[in-house]
Amino acid sequence: EHEYWNTFDAGATIAPGAVYVICHPSADAEILAKCDEEHPYLSNGDDGYCLVQGPEDAYVMIDCVGDFNGDPGSGWDVCGEASATKDKTLVRKSSVMNGNYGDWTASAGTTADDCEWHVKDTDDWSNLGFYQMGETSPSPSPSPPIPSSTTSPSPMPLGSLFISEYAEGSSNNKYLEIYNAGTETVDLSGYAYPSVSN
């Protein structure tokens, strides 16, 4: 279960095919130039963050980096690389069309072939500010969960948004990038990015 309920800034939206970047307020100027919202508590490598839709008491997980299941140590293994959520940049493979719906284990995979990410070096921000879909997916995407509350608003289909990039770099060079794979602008007032601190 999450510890912190982090909501998006008032009026925040993501246009179709665009990204929304959440960054540390003391990040490098190159990151800040592409930042849409500041958040001073981004991960040190072992803190799980998820993108969710709905209210805090009845939300549906859309996508996660890490999980809410306890301290992984210094970070989570990704694509067979130990603790790759620390001192690395993770870029979603362009074969990914939707979020992992909270199944971080499948998303992280065990090899470079079965994971959903490219693991980049520390402070590699060369993909920040955009996401390119297009490769053929090596495996089918998971099915979206059934919402826990039928009264929760669903402004867009689940999976239209997902985390396209994550960075835990040197100093405060940290960010989350969210991509809109849908065909309409998404109002983020019905979404949040809850977290745990390990």
N, C-alpha and C positions, 0 to 999 in steps of 0.2 A: 504494500500500500504506500502511496505517496506521502511525503512529509510536508511538502510545500506546494501550494496552489498558485502558479504563476500565470497571470492573465496578460493578454496582449494590450498594448496601448489603445486608448479610446480612438476610434475611427480607423484602426488598422485594417487594411485590405491587401489582397494579392490578386493582381490581374492574371488572366490566362497566360500560361507559359512563362510567368515571371517568378522571381524568388523574393523571399522576405528574410532579412538577416537580423538575428539577435546577437549582439556582441557585448563584450565586456567594455565598460566605459573608459578603461585605461589601455585598450588595445592599441596596436600600431595604427598610425594615421592611414595606412593603406586599407586596413580593415574598417576603420571608422568611416571612411569615405563611401563605403558600400553598406553601411549599417542602417537599418530601419528602426531599431529599438535597442536600448541599452539594458543590460541585466548584469549586475555586479557579482552574481553568485554562480557563474557557469562552472562546469565540472573541472576538477583537478585530475580527472582520469577515471575516478572510481565512483562518480555520482551519476545515477541514472536519470535520464530525461526522456519524457514521452510527449508526443503531440496527441491531444485528445479532443473529442467533440462532446459538448453537453455540459451540464452543471456538475459541480464538485461531488454531489451525492449520487449522480447517475450518469457518469460519463462513459464513453466508449473509446478505447485505445485505438488510435490510427497508426502510430509508428513510434518506435523507441530506439534510443542508443543506450545500451545498458538495460538494466531492469531494476525493479524495486524489491528484489529478493535477498538483499544482504550485501555486505562488503566483499567485492571480488579480489581484494588485495590492492595493488597499485593501479590496476585497470583490468578491463575485459580482453580476452583473446579475440582477435578478429582475423579471419582468413588464414588461420594457422600461425599468426604472429602474436607472441606473448605480450600481454598488457598494451595492446595497440590503441586503446582509447586514451592512453597517456603519451604526451610528447609526440603526437602524430596528427595528421589530417586524414579524415575518412571522407572519400568522395563516392557517392552512390554510383554503381554501374549503370550505364545508360539503358541496360536491359530491364531495369526495375521500373514498373509502371504504377506501383502503389506501395503503401506502407506495409510494415510487417505485422500490424495489428497486435503488437505486444509480444510476438514470438521472436525475441532477441536471439535465442540460441540458433534458430534456423537462419536468421539474417546474418549473424556473425560467421556462421559456417565453421568449417575446420580446415579448409584449404583455399587457395586463391581461386579455384574453379567453382566451389560450391557456395561461396559467400556472396553477399550482395554489394560489396564495397571494394574500392581500391584503397589500399593503405599507402599514404604518402608520407614524405619526410616531415619533420618538425618545421613549422612555419612555411609550408608550401601552400600558398593561397592562390595559386594560378587558376583554380576553377571557381574562385569566389565570385558571386554575382550573377551566375548563370548555371543552367543545367541542360544538358543535351540528351534527349531520349533517342533511342533508335536501334540498338543492337538487338539481336534475337535472344530471347530469354532462354537460359539453359534448363530452366525448370519452371513449372507452373507456379504462379503466385498464390499465396494462401487465400482462403475465402474470408471475406469480412465477417466480423462477429455480428450477432443479432443485438441491436441496441437494448440496453437494460431497461429503458423506459420509453414507451411508445409516445409519451407526451413531450419528449425532448425535441426541440427544433432540429431539423436536418436541412440546412440551407443548401448543401451540396452532398452528392453521394459520398459515402465513406471511401476513402482512397484517392479522392481528387487531390488532396494535399499529402505530402510526405517529406521527411527530412532528406534533403539531397546532399548535405555536407555538414561535417562536424569537425571542429578544430580545437585541440588542447595543446597549445604551443608554448613557446618560451614566455616567461613573465606572465602578463595578462592577455596574451594573444589567443583569445578563445572566442568561438562563435558557433551558432547553429544556423543553418540555412534551410528554409522550407520552400518547397516548389509547388506550384499550382499546375497540376496536369489536366485540369478541367478546361471547359470552354467558356466559363463565366467567371467574373470577378468574385472572389470569396470575401465576405465580411468576417473578420476574425473575432468578432464579439462573442460568437458561440463556441469558441475554441480556447484552449489553454495549453500550457506546457509544464505540467507538474513535475516534481523532482524529488529525489532523496539525496541526503548528504551522508556519505560514508567516511 
